[in-house]
Amino acid sequence: MARDIPVGNGQMLVCFDQHYQVRDLYFPHVGQENHCGAVPCRFGVYGDVPGHVQDRRRKRLFWSHQDWQIGLDYADETMATSVRMNHPVLKLQLHCTDVVDFHRPLLVRRIEVTNLCDQPRQVRLVHHNSFDMYGSKVGDTVYYDPRLCAMVHYRGMRYLMTTWCDETGPRIDEYATGNAGFCHAEGTWRDAEDGRLGGNPIAQGAVDSTMMLNVPLEPGATQTAYLVLGAGRSREEIADLQQFLEREGPQAVIDRTTAYWRLWLDAAIPRLTDLAEAGPSDRIIRLHRRSLLLIRTQIDNNGAIIAANDSDYLQYSRDTYSYLWPRDGALVAAALDDAGYPDIARSFYALCSRIVEPGGYFLHKYNPDGSPASSWHPWISDGRPQLPIQEDETALVVWALWRHFQLYRDIEFVRPLWLRLIQPAADFMLRFRDPATLLPLPSYDLWEERWGVHAFTVATVYGGLMAAWNFARCFGDVPRAERYREAAVTMREAFGQHFWSAQENRFLRRIVPADHDRTSALMAAVMDRNTAPQGEAAMALPTVAVTGDQMPAFERDPHVDASLFALFAMDMLDVGDPRLQATMEAIEKRLWVRTEVGGIARYENDGYHRMSEDTRNVPGNPWFICTLWLAQWYIARAQDQQQLQAALPILEWAASHALPSGALPEQLHPCSGAPVSVSPLTWSHATVVSTVTAYTHKARAMTRCPTCGRHRRSRQPGRRSLPAIRTTPAA
């Protein structure tokens, strides 16, 4: 189920479902410790329902999922929601604005209630608090705190408080606490449906609470009330939040937070409105700016860039997307660097330096606090040891960090990372190679499905080694620089030898060593040296007792895969290479979804969330990132403005298939265009940002100054007049 309008500040994230119910509440890390469970926090209004027979009236509670017409959106250019609710039976209209204070773990919702009747009436706003402290309903306590005038849920070092506010301050007119989710107890929300609450002051175990606020309404009048939800590690912390709220007022929280995010967004680069008439449309510009804000909601202040936060999606034995994948994080950080947000990227790179394994590689994924997360990559396969990694994740972190350093030249920041992160990771990439082919040893692919030597992995390792070469030159480590460069160049040559298929007239996505015993022995040799290796052993290729004069044989995977875009994105192959052009043409021809929805699938016969068995026309569900990669190809190969504009229809496609709030899911239904899998997906939005940035830089580079006739240089954030450093080796 999509999370259309998440709001957060890097330590607290609140996500709503399509019925405007709180479904995810993360604190103190974005993506970790979801204090909302499977039962939503219900929101509703109790009031008179105008009768249709003899002008009789009856009273009823309508929860937000019951007959409300709801529009979920954001206010322009800020991280404040704009939710409009209309109930034709209740004859009420609500306009709600939610923010999480930019500095404190405090959600404030302004509710403007408009009476559409011609008679005075009184309605009751109702909010149901279904909290699972630490993610489970075991040993929780909820009580009404008269000093705070709030409902307080707590266990251990996690406290949540909720209350209503009006112009006089915090106020709860009726409340109830009770058991929920145990012995068939549905919860106190049932108690609210007659318009009254029992007033039980405390409950423990599996609990919930509900609270009401009376709102008098004159005919056609509008009244304003506020809902407040705060989080802390102790009662003292939530008491401090309440004092801040009473001192400043709930509207001040909304005003200051709205202003903060508009100021934050003003720092974005590039200035898209400065482009010529042939530039992106207003819809693309809005998607670009909304993407930046949505990306920020998914990033923990600790530096963890979370893939998505949507607890309705449970994959692989009740698991979610609420993790840091170093690959996704590196690509998101690179997009933020390009967009002018280096501080967020620095936090990510600093976290990577703390969590990288002693052997110089990254594991599958991590929790938002940096601890290793769940994984389905085994340490042994068919009785043979293997590293449970996707090597592209290690390579992309180094690649992205070099791009960051190119833009901002923050030497003091990068200096310790050279020893803690860059050098160990690059040394690992050196030794994690087959001594016969000089290609990377097998690992899992970026889709986390197949084991082997992947084109995407080869391209990213090439990019990572070239980045390490540049860093080594900057820090004066000539021997390492030479080894990194030599490994990159020979890897590029080996790729052309082993991955080109004359029969298919394109590059393959994967090759798998046929001699599994030999590969296992090589893998074991690397693993034996993976405990903080030093000196020559850190960079030496593995050796095995079983050797031969012949080149190892491979099984070849002929499926077309959109991830082959990395061949040009990592600068491993020139865009003019006819082999690359043939490969990209195959992607466009064979992976385009031939329905009214369109878009590019991940690869041929993709079965992940498959929605159509018409594999001839629907190779898989269309993915935003894969479709935008095609736009990046158009941008990279463009020689003039007309060729460059071929990327705009794809950006328009992305904008047209976004949710009304601007949120992008991972995939789309190939026939209906409905969101599939998690939403919003951070990687989808980062790919929008990187594609728009690439387009604008290329457009500016193609624009001639009317005075001097020279091409205008593409403005890069933080760039100073320093000597250029080569990013790719000479042919």
Secondary structure, DSSP 8 states (H G I E B T S, - for coil): ------EE-SS-EEEE-TTS-EEEEEEEETTEEE-B-SS-B-EEEEEEEE-SSTT-EEEEEEETTSS-EEEEEE-TTSS-EEEEEEETTTTEEEEEEEEE-SSSSEEEEEEEEEE-SSS-EEEEEEEEE-B-GGGS-SSEEEEEETTTTEEEEEETTEEEEEEEEETTEE--SEEEEEE-SBTTB--TTTGGGGT------EEEESEEEEEEEEEEE-TT-EEEEEEEEEEESSHHHHHHHHHHHHHH-HHHHHHHHHHHHHHHHHT-SS-GGGS-TTS--HHHHHHHHHHHHHHHHTB-TTS-B-S---TT--BTTTB-S-SB-HHHHHHHHHHHHHHT-HHHHHHHHHHHHHHS-TTS---S-B-TTSSB------SEETTEE-----HHHHHHHHHHHHHHHHHH--HHHHHHHIIIIIHHHHHHHHHSB-TTT-SB--EE-TTSS-EEEEHHHHHHHHHHHHHHHHHHHHTT-HHHHHHHHHHHHHHHHHHHHHHEETTTTEE-SEEEES-HHHHHHHHHHHHHT-SS--GGGGT-----S---SS---EEEE---BGGGGHHHHTTSS-TT-HHHHHHHHHHHHHHB--SSS--EESBTT--TT-----TTT-SS-EEHHHHHHHHHHHHHH--SHHHHGGGHHHHHHHHHTS-TTS---SEE-TTT--EESSSS-HHHHHHHHHHHHHHHHHHHHH-B-TTT--B-----TT--S-----SS---
